[in-house]
Amino acid sequence: MTKEQNKILEEKILTKLFKSKEYLTGEFDINDLFIERQDEIILGELKTRNNKHTDYPDWILENDKLESLIKKQKETNKDNKKSNIYYINYFNDGVLAIWNLNTVFSKSDVSRGKKLMNKTSTPGFNHYGEKVLKDCWFLTLAQAIFCKPYKV
């Protein structure tokens, strides 16, 4: 899937899920989703994966992305509205998995560790293809609030 096709797919998923186009669209924004409504704030990270949802026992959330989402949640929620952070994964077998990170981290035992990963996944950048050890969380599908086929 090309970067442009991926972007179109992400926009379709977010628009359908949240009935809104109020999400961040900048190519390198660390958070893909930010919606502020009268009574709530919704933040999130969306990954379109080139894997089936059954390929691995757990799915990686990089700690720097989680920290960025938590920071944004604190910065934007000045009125103490209901606020949730979602990690959304769309797999190439058409399955959508959604984790409510507020719930996962308050009620679940979440594994954490280091993983050797690409420094950047964006071709054309100086560090493309370079591997670094990243701090990660490992989420299981059992922790997801939604995990089933989803037509976009």
N, C-alpha and C positions, 0 to 999 in steps of 0.2 A: 504494500500500500504506500503510495507517495505521501509526502508531508501534506500536500494540499487535500488529498482524499481523506487523510486522517483528520484534518481540521474540520472538513465538512461533516464527517461522521460524528465528531465530538459535538459540534454545534447542534446537529439533529438530536443527539441523545439528551443534551442539556435542555434544549427547548421542549422536547417531549416530556421529560421527567418533571421539570419545574414550571412548565407553561409560562416561560419567561425568556427574554433575550437580554436580561440584565447581568450577564456574566462577563468576566474579564475575557477579552479576546486577544490580548497582546501575545505575540508568539513566544516570548520568553518570560511571561508572568509565572511566578512560582505557584500561584493559586489559580486554578482554572475556573473556579466558581465563586462568585460573591453576589448574593442577592439580599438586599435589605428591604423588608416589607414593614408594614405598619406595626406588626406584632412579633416579628421574628427576623433573625439573621441566619442565612444559610451560607456556609463556606464549604469548599470542597476541592478535591484533586481528582482529575479524571485521567485514567490510563486506558488506551485502546491497545490490547495485547495481541501479539501474533502467536498466541497459544490457545489450546483448548482449556476450558476451566478445570479439567481433570488432569492436566499435565504435571502439576506439582501439588504437594500436600499443603503448601501455604504460599502466600503472595506477599511480596516485599513492599513495604512503605518505608522510604528513606526518612531517617530521623530529622534531617534538616527541613524536609517538606512538612513533616508534622509540626515541628517547632515554629515554622513560618505561619502555618494555619492557626496555631494557638495564639501567636503574637497578634495576627490580624484580628482574631476573634476578640481579644482583649482590647485592642485599639479601637475597634469599631462599635463595640457594644457598650456605649456610654450610658444608655438608658436601661440597662439590665433587662433587655428583651430576651425571649426564648432564643437560644442560639445553639446550632448544631453544626458539627463538622462531619462531612461525608467523604469517604474514599470510594470512588466509583471505578470499577474495572469492567470493560466490555471486551469479551474474548472472541476470537475468530470463529468459534462454533456457535455464535449468536446468543451466548449466555451473558447476562448482566449480573454482576455482584455488587452490592452496596453495603458498606460498613458504616454505621453511625459511630464515629470514633469517640465521641463523648461517652457512649454506652460501653463500647468495647474496653476502653481503658479504665472505666470505673467498675466494671463487673466481671472482667475476664482476666485470666492469667495469660498475658501476651508475651511471646518469646521475643527476645532482643539479642542481636549479635552483630558481628562484622561480616561483610560480604565483599569479595573482590568484584568490582563492577567497573563499567566504563566511566571515565571521569566526566564525559559528556556524551550524549547520544545524538548530538547534532553534527552531521557532516559539515566540513568546511571550517570548523573551529580548531584552534591550535592543538587542543588536547584530545581530539577525536581519535578513538582507538586506544588511548592510554588507559591503563587500569589503575584504580586506586581502591583502598580499603574504605568502605563506607559503613557508617553506623545505621542499622536497619531494624525495623520491627517486622515480624513474620505473622501475618494474619491468616487464619484458616477460614474456609468457606462456612464452617459451622458457626463462626462468629458474625457472619453477615446477616443483616436484617432482611435482605432480599437476594436470592440467587436462583434465577430461572431463565429460560429462554425469553428473549425480549426483541420484538420486531421494531426496527428503527425505520 
